[in-house]
């Protein structure tokens, strides 16, 4: 569903459906990132990339969760400096 939505980005900009579509897209990308965290790490990074492009559509809680999950993913891949940076940004948003 996200791949189909990526091909029709104009639907997110105009019309009465746009706010609901943006919210649903951001939540779906967040769920995909969470699901792929322990499995397909490359796909998890793609989901995080989608979340970065949808960042304005997430509330603070969603942004913090996305950054925390990216921190966990970085930690699992032994990218410790990146993990620390993601965790720090997540905590800054939560405060």
C-alpha positions as CSV (number, residue, x, y, z in Angstrom):
1,X,0.0,0.0,0.0
2,X,2.9,2.4,0.8
3,X,4.4,1.7,-2.6
4,X,1.2,2.6,-4.3
5,X,0.9,5.8,-2.2
6,X,4.5,6.8,-3.1
7,X,3.4,6.8,-6.8
8,X,0.5,9.2,-6.1
9,X,2.0,11.8,-3.9
10,X,-0.3,14.5,-5.3
11,X,-3.2,12.9,-3.3
12,X,-1.5,14.0,-0.1
13,X,-1.5,17.7,-1.1
14,X,-5.0,18.5,-2.3
15,X,-8.5,17.7,-1.4
16,X,-10.5,16.8,1.6
17,X,-8.9,13.4,1.9
18,X,-5.3,14.8,2.1
19,X,-5.1,15.1,6.0
20,X,-6.4,11.6,6.6
21,X,-4.1,10.2,3.9
22,X,-1.1,11.9,5.3
23,X,-1.9,10.6,8.8
24,X,-2.5,7.0,7.5
25,X,0.7,7.0,5.4
26,X,2.8,8.1,8.4
27,X,1.3,5.6,10.7
28,X,1.7,2.8,8.2
29,X,5.4,3.7,7.6
30,X,5.9,3.7,11.4
31,X,4.3,0.2,11.7
32,X,6.4,-1.1,8.8
33,X,9.6,0.2,10.5
34,X,8.6,-1.4,13.8
35,X,7.8,-4.7,12.0
36,X,11.0,-4.9,10.0
37,X,13.2,-3.9,12.9
38,X,14.1,-7.5,13.8
39,X,13.9,-8.9,10.3
40,X,14.7,-7.1,7.1
41,X,17.0,-4.3,8.1
42,X,17.3,-2.8,4.6
43,X,13.5,-2.5,4.4
44,X,13.4,-1.0,7.8
45,X,15.8,1.7,6.7
46,X,13.6,2.3,3.7
47,X,10.6,2.7,6.0
48,X,12.6,5.2,8.1
49,X,13.3,7.1,4.9
50,X,9.6,7.3,4.2
51,X,9.1,8.5,7.7
52,X,11.7,11.2,7.3
53,X,9.8,12.5,4.2
54,X,6.5,12.3,6.2
55,X,7.9,13.9,9.3
56,X,5.6,16.9,9.2
57,X,2.7,14.6,9.3
58,X,3.7,12.9,12.5
59,X,3.1,14.3,16.0
60,X,5.9,14.6,18.5
61,X,5.2,11.2,19.9
62,X,5.4,9.6,16.4
63,X,8.6,11.5,15.6
64,X,10.2,10.4,18.8
65,X,9.2,6.8,18.3
66,X,10.6,6.8,14.7
67,X,13.9,8.2,16.0
68,X,14.0,5.6,18.8
69,X,13.4,2.8,16.4
70,X,16.1,4.1,14.1
71,X,18.4,4.2,17.1
72,X,17.6,0.6,17.9
73,X,18.2,-0.4,14.3
74,X,21.6,1.4,14.3
75,X,22.5,-0.2,17.6
76,X,21.7,-3.7,16.2
77,X,24.0,-2.9,13.2
78,X,26.8,-1.8,15.6
79,X,26.6,1.8,14.3
80,X,26.9,3.1,17.9
81,X,27.4,6.8,17.1
82,X,24.4,6.9,14.9
83,X,22.4,5.0,17.5
84,X,23.4,7.5,20.2
85,X,22.4,10.5,17.9
86,X,19.0,9.0,17.1
87,X,18.3,8.2,20.8
88,X,19.4,11.7,21.8
89,X,17.1,13.3,19.2
90,X,14.2,11.1,20.3
91,X,14.6,12.1,23.9
92,X,14.9,15.8,23.0
93,X,11.5,15.6,21.3
94,X,9.9,13.7,24.2
95,X,10.9,16.4,26.7
